[in-house]
Amino acid sequence: MRLTRLLPARLRRRLRAASLARAAYGPLPASSEVLHVIATRHGIGVFDEQWFAYRQLMLEHLTLASLDAQTHRDFVWLIAIDRDMPPAARKRLDALAATRPWIRLAETELKRDFVPDLVAWTREEARARGKGWALTTRLDDDDALHRDLVGRLHQEAGRYLKEGRATPAILSPTLGCNWVPSEAAGHRAYHHSPSIGLSLLEPAARVATVYRRNHSTLAQVLAPTGVSVRHIDGETLWWLYAHTGLSDQQRDGSERMSKVADHPHALELDAAALAQFGITAEGARLLRRTPEPEPQETLHLLNRRGLDVEQEIHDLREAMSQNGDGDAALRRKIAKLHAERRRMHEHLIR
């Protein structure tokens, strides 16, 4: 059964109304110096409509809700998607972007293309807008930012630029919350280099983006090169990390969800706490009531196999670039591998 059929018609109408209300927000005046790009990967290499039905539920009522609620709205949200994304999922995403001029959908061929494509897009966009600096921020498609985080990032970036520094700076919001939507429970969490909200400020012409390294090692790798590392501290929970069974980090035996929900200091996030992330009571209730789809097998393993196929495609692309794009045999091999990649990821959900 499709997930959308599990939602009562009355609830679907109310959610549509809430979505339209959020869309009424418009952009604020732009910064004169900095282009801010919040970058998200959304289902690159996934072709299962049921996966998207639930994932886009989280995207809309967690990630998008938190960006709609930002008190400072001078940013571009670049969502990287597979060029062969399932039509129903693409239609739903296009509808969300249609009323939000700050959303950009960027098609990509492979997961490995995400970072170089993001680098090229950010450099060109900064040049076109006459921006000397670029601030890139990590955000997964099932997580949320505190409604004041964008403003705080801009504040910290402004302070840094006033110092006259020419080197990049890492801005790291250290305190957040691990959360299991289906259990409505979570706990405070600290990370020196989080996967949500971590940002890198760089001269636009040389931008390599916050995705240039794994989030856990970004500061350790860049600090010795002279990059400034600035933690955004205090008692504010700057990020909300949603733990679900659809995450490729939820490996067999990891028990990540139960470790969060059953944490000795776990607490229930009430409506006021979730509102700090732009999450409505209706949206939280919907996520709690909607059954999570059950994967056919651990998505981490499927992800690894998919990357192996991507590597083959990448190697053939490199061969084509050396032999000329007119090599029909190589094009057929690449098309065959793309078909295999699609087949592997068309039926992820039972």
WOTA-V76895 format. One record per residue. N is the residue number from 1. PHI is phi in radians with two decimals (NA if undefined). OMEGA is omega in degrees with one decimal (none if undefined). Layout:
N&PHI&OMEGA + N&PHI&OMEGA
//
This chain:
1&NA&179.6 + 2&-1.28&-177.2 + 3&-1.06&-177.7 + 4&-1.09&179.4 + 5&-1.35&179.9 + 6&-1.42&-176.8 + 7&-1.60&176.5 + 8&-1.05&-178.1 + 9&-1.02&-179.6 + 10&-1.07&179.9 + 11&-1.19&177.9 + 12&-1.08&179.9 + 13&-1.12&-178.9 + 14&-1.17&179.1 + 15&-1.20&176.6 + 16&-1.10&179.4 + 17&-1.12&178.5 + 18&-1.13&179.6 + 19&-1.11&179.0 + 20&-1.16&178.4 + 21&-1.13&178.8 + 22&-1.10&-176.3 + 23&-1.18&-178.0 + 24&-1.24&178.3 + 25&-1.13&177.4 + 26&-1.99&-179.0 + 27&-1.26&174.1 + 28&-1.60&179.1 + 29&-0.96&-174.2 + 30&-1.45&173.7 + 31&-1.19&-178.9 + 32&-1.40&-174.2 + 33&-2.01&-165.9 + 34&-2.08&167.6 + 35&-1.64&-179.8 + 36&-1.85&179.8 + 37&-2.06&171.1 + 38&-1.63&-170.6 + 39&-1.98&-176.4 + 40&-2.38&171.4 + 41&-1.63&-176.2 + 42&-2.24&171.6 + 43&1.16&176.0 + 44&-1.17&-179.0 + 45&1.51&177.7 + 46&-1.91&-177.1 + 47&-2.31&-179.0 + 48&-1.70&-177.1 + 49&-1.12&179.0 + 50&-1.22&173.5 + 51&-1.03&-179.1 + 52&-1.16&-178.3 + 53&-1.01&179.7 + 54&-1.41&-178.2 + 55&-1.10&179.6 + 56&-1.29&171.3 + 57&-1.08&177.7 + 58&-1.21&179.1 + 59&-0.98&-176.4 + 60&-1.24&-169.1 + 61&-1.72&172.0 + 62&-2.04&-171.9 + 63&-1.13&-179.5 + 64&-1.10&179.4 + 65&-1.02&-178.9 + 66&-1.21&178.6 + 67&-1.38&174.0 + 68&-1.04&-174.8 + 69&-1.56&-176.1 + 70&-1.02&178.8 + 71&-1.32&174.9 + 72&-2.14&-167.5 + 73&-2.10&177.1 + 74&-1.53&179.2 + 75&-2.75&170.9 + 76&-2.02&174.3 + 77&-1.74&179.7 + 78&-1.65&179.6 + 79&-1.86&179.9 + 80&-1.53&-176.1 + 81&-2.27&176.3 + 82&-1.24&-180.0 + 83&-1.10&178.7 + 84&-1.88&178.6 + 85&-0.95&178.8 + 86&-0.93&-174.1 + 87&-0.96&-178.2 + 88&-1.11&179.3 + 89&-1.19&179.3 + 90&-1.14&179.6 + 91&-1.09&180.0 + 92&-1.13&-179.9 + 93&-1.22&177.4 + 94&-1.03&-180.0 + 95&-1.14&178.3 + 96&-1.17&-177.2 + 97&-1.32&-173.1 + 98&-1.06&-177.2 + 99&-1.79&-178.1 + 100&-2.28&-176.1 + 101&-1.14&-179.8 + 102&-1.56&175.9 + 103&-1.71&172.6 + 104&-2.16&174.8 + 105&-1.72&-176.5 + 106&-2.09&179.5 + 107&-1.34&177.9 + 108&-2.41&-176.8 + 109&-1.53&-175.8 + 110&-2.33&176.2 + 111&-1.01&-176.9 + 112&-1.19&179.0 + 113&-1.43&-173.8 + 114&-1.00&-175.5 + 115&-1.17&178.7 + 116&-1.08&176.8 + 117&-1.14&179.0 + 118&-1.12&178.3 + 119&-1.05&-178.3 + 120&-1.09&-178.5 + 121&-1.12&-176.8 + 122&-1.14&178.9 + 123&-1.09&-178.6 + 124&-1.18&-179.5 + 125&-1.14&177.8 + 126&-1.10&178.4 + 127&-1.09&-178.6 + 128&-1.13&-178.5 + 129&-1.62&179.5 + 130&1.24&-179.3 + 131&-1.69&-179.8 + 132&-1.53&-178.0 + 133&-2.28&176.6 + 134&-2.23&176.2 + 135&-2.00&178.9 + 136&-1.96&-174.2 + 137&-2.24&176.9 + 138&-1.41&172.5 + 139&-2.75&176.7 + 140&-1.38&-173.5 + 141&-1.47&175.6 + 142&-2.39&-178.4 + 143&-2.13&-174.9 + 144&-2.48&177.0 + 145&-1.90&172.2 + 146&-1.04&-173.7 + 147&-1.07&-179.9 + 148&-1.78&-172.9 + 149&-1.18&-179.6 + 150&-1.02&178.4 + 151&-1.07&-179.7 + 152&-1.19&177.2 + 153&-1.06&179.3 + 154&-1.17&177.9 + 155&-1.09&-179.9 + 156&-1.17&177.6 + 157&-1.11&178.3 + 158&-1.09&177.8 + 159&-1.08&-178.5 + 160&-1.13&-178.0 + 161&-1.16&178.4 + 162&-1.16&177.5 + 163&-1.29&178.3 + 164&1.39&-179.7 + 165&-1.31&179.9 + 166&-1.92&-178.8 + 167&-1.59&178.1 + 168&-1.14&178.3 + 169&-2.44&173.3 + 170&-1.59&175.3 + 171&-1.98&-171.3 + 172&-2.16&175.4 + 173&-1.36&-163.9 + 174&-1.44&-173.9 + 175&-1.79&179.1 + 176&-2.71&-176.1 + 177&-2.51&168.7 + 178&-1.48&-169.6 + 179&-2.55&173.7 + 180&-1.94&-176.1 + 181&-0.99&-177.2 + 182&-1.18&179.6 + 183&-1.85&-176.9 + 184&0.96&-177.4 + 185&-2.29&178.2 + 186&-2.94&178.6 + 187&-2.63&176.1 + 188&-1.08&-177.8 + 189&-2.54&178.3 + 190&-2.08&171.0 + 191&-2.57&-178.2 + 192&-1.21&-177.6 + 193&-2.57&-169.2 + 194&-1.22&177.2 + 195&-1.45&-179.2 + 196&-2.15&176.4 + 197&1.48&177.1 + 198&-1.05&-172.7 + 199&-2.36&178.3 + 200&-2.32&177.5 + 201&-1.72&-174.7 + 202&-2.47&168.8 + 203&-1.00&-169.8 + 204&-1.04&-176.1 + 205&-1.20&-178.2 + 206&-2.08&-174.3 + 207&-1.07&174.9 + 208&-2.10&175.6 + 209&1.29&-179.5 + 210&-1.15&179.4 + 211&-1.49&-177.4 + 212&-1.12&177.9 + 213&-2.38&171.9 + 214&-1.01&-175.0 + 215&-1.02&-176.3 + 216&-1.20&-175.1 + 217&-1.98&-175.1 + 218&-0.98&-177.0 + 219&-1.17&-179.4 + 220&-1.09&-177.9 + 221&-1.32&-172.7 + 222&-1.55&-177.6 + 223&-0.99&179.7 + 224&-1.10&-179.1 + 225&-1.51&179.9 + 226&1.79&178.0 + 227&-1.20&178.6 + 228&-1.34&177.1 + 229&-2.09&-175.9 + 230&-2.17&179.5 + 231&-1.50&174.1 + 232&-1.70&-171.3 + 233&-1.75&-177.7 + 234&1.66&-176.1 + 235&-1.72&179.6 + 236&-1.27&173.3 + 237&-1.46&-170.3 + 238&-1.42&-176.3 + 239&-2.46&179.4 + 240&-2.17&-176.3 + 241&-1.75&-178.8 + 242&-1.50&178.5 + 243&-1.82&179.5 + 244&-2.39&178.9 + 245&-1.26&-179.1 + 246&-1.52&179.3 + 247&-1.30&177.8 + 248&-1.29&173.3 + 249&-1.48&-179.4 + 250&-1.45&-176.3 + 251&-1.44&174.3 + 252&-1.01&177.5 + 253&1.49&-177.4 + 254&-1.35&177.8 + 255&0.93&-177.8 + 256&-1.05&-177.9 + 257&-1.14&-178.8 + 258&-1.17&178.5 + 259&-1.12&177.8 + 260&-1.36&-176.1 + 261&-1.13&-177.5 + 262&-1.76&179.7 + 263&-1.02&-178.2 + 264&-1.04&178.5 + 265&-1.96&180.0 + 266&-1.15&177.5 + 267&-2.51&177.5 + 268&-1.54&177.8 + 269&-1.43&-178.0 + 270&-1.43&-175.9 + 271&-1.06&-178.8 + 272&-1.17&179.3 + 273&-1.16&-179.0 + 274&-1.21&179.9 + 275&-1.10&176.9 + 276&-1.13&177.2 + 277&-1.87&179.6 + 278&1.38&-176.3 + 279&-1.47&-179.7 + 280&-1.41&176.6 + 281&-1.07&179.1 + 282&-1.15&179.4 + 283&-1.13&178.6 + 284&-1.13&178.9 + 285&-1.13&179.3 + 286&-1.08&-179.5 + 287&-1.14&-179.8 + 288&-1.31&-175.4 + 289&-1.49&-176.9 + 290&-1.37&179.7 + 291&-1.09&175.3 + 292&-1.24&176.2 + 293&-1.15&-178.3 + 294&-1.76&179.4 + 295&-1.14&175.6 + 296&-1.09&177.0 + 297&-2.73&-177.2 + 298&-1.00&-177.2 + 299&-1.14&177.4 + 300&-1.05&-179.5 + 301&-1.21&177.6 + 302&-1.09&179.4 + 303&-1.07&179.8 + 304&-1.12&179.0 + 305&-1.15&177.5 + 306&-1.10&178.9 + 307&-1.17&176.4 + 308&-1.12&177.9 + 309&-1.15&177.2 + 310&-1.01&-179.9 + 311&-1.09&177.7 + 312&-1.11&178.9 + 313&-1.09&-179.5 + 314&-1.07&-179.5 + 315&-1.11&178.1 + 316&-1.21&176.0 + 317&-1.09&178.0 + 318&-1.11&178.8 + 319&-1.13&178.1 + 320&-1.10&-179.1 + 321&-1.13&178.4 + 322&-1.50&-176.5 + 323&-1.64&-177.7 + 324&1.76&-176.7 + 325&-1.18&-178.9 + 326&-1.48&-178.6 + 327&-1.31&-175.5 + 328&-1.15&-178.8 + 329&-1.11&179.2 + 330&-1.19&178.1 + 331&-1.10&178.9 + 332&-1.14&178.4 + 333&-1.11&179.4 + 334&-1.13&178.6 + 335&-1.09&179.0 + 336&-1.15&178.9 + 337&-1.20&175.7 + 338&-1.09&177.4 + 339&-1.12&177.3 + 340&-1.15&178.6 + 341&-1.06&178.2 + 342&-1.14&-178.6 + 343&-1.04&-180.0 + 344&-1.06&-170.8 + 345&-2.12&176.6 + 346&-1.53&-174.8 + 347&-2.24&179.5 + 348&-1.41&-173.4 + 349&-1.82&179.5 + 350&-1.14&none
//
